[in-house]
Amino acid sequence: MVTDPQAIAEPSSLPYDAPPADILDAAAAIIETNGRHVGNYWDALIELDTRQSSPWRPGTPCCTAAAIGVAIGLRRMWDVEAHIVPASRPEVFADEAPHPAFRALMTHLGAYSIETVFAWSDEHGKDEIAATMRECAAALRAGVAA
């Protein structure tokens, strides 16, 4: 966990349709800077009056999917689910594909499901996750199948 969250600047946001390689590099930097979270997108409190989770803030560790979302400006868990990994909630987002950056990482990892990436993210440290995301980005830029 980051000891002084106020010392961490808000990351700049890329457009949703930015090249997946750029998004993966930005997501890797977010994990390196803020740390990685296990078990959910980030450690969020549920606001009782709205029943929504607290938004991501700089200094808050996050998982791989959330880092991709944060890289494109998403700050709410619901938005990460809707725009990065919609197939993780098929009862809500029927037949929608993951974001292209997440799909590229799935391919790079040889993962056939979103849950496989979630498990991979939970099992590895932030340095390995960031390095793998950067390797995937480099492969995309080189035109090699991620």
C-alpha positions as CSV (number, residue, x, y, z in Angstrom):
1,M,0.0,0.0,0.0
2,V,1.2,3.5,-0.8
3,T,2.1,5.4,2.4
4,D,1.2,8.9,1.2
5,P,-1.6,8.8,-1.4
6,Q,-1.6,12.6,-1.6
7,A,1.9,12.4,-3.1
8,I,0.6,10.5,-6.1
9,A,-0.7,12.5,-9.0
10,E,-3.9,11.7,-10.9
11,P,-2.8,9.7,-13.9
12,S,-3.7,11.3,-17.3
13,S,-6.5,9.5,-19.1
14,L,-6.2,8.1,-22.6
15,P,-9.3,7.9,-24.9
16,Y,-11.3,4.7,-24.8
17,D,-10.2,3.9,-28.3
18,A,-6.5,4.6,-27.8
19,P,-4.2,1.9,-29.1
20,P,-4.3,-1.1,-26.7
21,A,-0.5,-1.0,-26.4
22,D,-0.7,2.6,-25.1
23,I,-3.4,1.6,-22.6
24,L,-1.5,-1.4,-21.4
25,D,1.7,0.7,-20.8
26,A,-0.4,3.3,-18.9
27,A,-2.1,0.6,-16.9
28,A,1.3,-0.9,-16.0
29,A,2.5,2.5,-14.7
30,I,-0.7,2.7,-12.6
31,I,0.0,-0.6,-11.0
32,E,3.7,0.2,-10.5
33,T,2.8,3.6,-8.9
34,N,-0.2,2.6,-6.8
35,G,0.3,-1.1,-6.2
36,R,-1.9,-4.1,-7.1
37,H,-5.0,-5.2,-5.3
38,V,-6.2,-8.8,-4.9
39,G,-9.8,-10.0,-4.9
40,N,-11.6,-7.0,-6.4
41,Y,-10.9,-4.0,-8.6
42,W,-9.7,-1.9,-5.7
43,D,-10.5,-1.7,-2.0
44,A,-13.7,0.3,-2.0
45,L,-16.2,1.2,0.6
46,I,-19.8,0.8,-0.3
47,E,-21.6,4.1,0.2
48,L,-24.8,3.3,2.1
49,D,-26.9,6.1,0.7
50,T,-26.2,5.3,-2.9
51,R,-25.2,1.6,-2.6
52,Q,-22.3,2.4,-4.9
53,S,-18.6,1.7,-4.3
54,S,-16.3,4.6,-3.6
55,P,-14.4,5.7,-6.7
56,W,-10.8,4.9,-7.4
57,R,-8.4,7.5,-6.2
58,P,-4.6,8.0,-6.8
59,G,-2.7,5.9,-4.3
60,T,-5.3,3.2,-4.3
61,P,-3.9,-0.2,-5.4
62,C,-6.0,-1.9,-8.1
63,C,-6.2,-5.1,-10.1
64,T,-5.2,-5.5,-13.8
65,A,-8.7,-4.9,-15.2
66,A,-9.1,-1.8,-13.0
67,A,-5.7,-0.4,-14.0
68,I,-6.8,-0.7,-17.7
69,G,-10.0,1.2,-16.8
70,V,-8.2,3.8,-14.8
71,A,-5.9,4.3,-17.8
72,I,-8.9,5.4,-19.9
73,G,-10.4,7.6,-17.2
74,L,-12.8,5.2,-15.4
75,R,-13.1,5.7,-11.7
76,R,-16.1,3.6,-10.7
77,M,-16.2,-0.2,-10.4
78,W,-19.5,-0.4,-12.3
79,D,-17.8,1.4,-15.2
80,V,-14.8,-1.0,-15.2
81,E,-17.3,-3.9,-15.4
82,A,-19.3,-2.3,-18.1
83,H,-16.4,-1.1,-20.3
84,I,-13.4,-3.4,-19.6
85,V,-14.8,-6.8,-18.6
86,P,-18.5,-6.8,-19.3
87,A,-18.5,-10.6,-19.8
88,S,-17.7,-11.0,-16.1
89,R,-21.3,-10.1,-15.5
90,P,-23.2,-12.0,-18.2
91,E,-26.5,-11.5,-16.4
92,V,-26.1,-7.7,-17.0
93,F,-24.0,-7.3,-20.1
94,A,-25.0,-10.3,-22.3
95,D,-22.5,-11.1,-25.1
96,E,-20.3,-8.0,-24.8
97,A,-16.6,-8.4,-25.4
98,P,-13.9,-7.2,-23.1
99,H,-12.1,-4.0,-24.0
100,P,-9.4,-4.5,-26.7
101,A,-6.6,-3.9,-24.3
102,F,-7.9,-6.5,-21.9
103,R,-8.5,-8.9,-24.9
104,A,-4.9,-8.4,-26.0
105,L,-3.6,-9.2,-22.5
106,M,-5.9,-12.3,-22.5
107,T,-4.3,-13.4,-25.8
108,H,-0.8,-12.7,-24.5
109,L,-1.4,-14.8,-21.4
110,G,-3.1,-17.6,-23.4
111,A,-6.2,-17.0,-21.3
112,Y,-9.6,-18.2,-22.6
113,S,-11.7,-16.4,-20.0
114,I,-11.7,-13.2,-18.0
115,E,-11.6,-15.2,-14.8
116,T,-8.3,-16.6,-15.9
117,V,-6.8,-13.1,-16.1
118,F,-8.4,-12.3,-12.7
119,A,-6.7,-15.3,-11.1
120,W,-3.4,-14.5,-12.8
121,S,-3.5,-11.0,-11.5
122,D,-4.3,-12.2,-8.0
123,E,-1.4,-14.7,-8.1
124,H,1.4,-12.4,-9.2
125,G,3.1,-9.3,-7.8
126,K,2.9,-5.8,-9.2
127,D,6.3,-6.0,-10.9
128,E,5.5,-9.1,-12.8
129,I,2.1,-7.8,-13.7
130,A,3.5,-4.5,-15.0
131,A,6.3,-6.3,-16.9
132,T,3.8,-8.7,-18.6
133,M,1.5,-5.8,-19.6
134,R,4.5,-4.0,-21.1
135,E,5.6,-7.2,-22.9
136,C,2.1,-7.4,-24.4
137,A,2.3,-3.8,-25.4
138,A,5.6,-4.3,-27.1
139,A,4.4,-7.3,-28.9
140,L,1.4,-5.4,-30.2
141,R,3.6,-2.5,-31.4
142,A,5.9,-5.0,-33.2
143,G,2.9,-6.6,-34.9
144,V,3.4,-9.9,-33.2
145,A,0.3,-11.6,-31.9
146,A,0.1,-10.5,-28.3
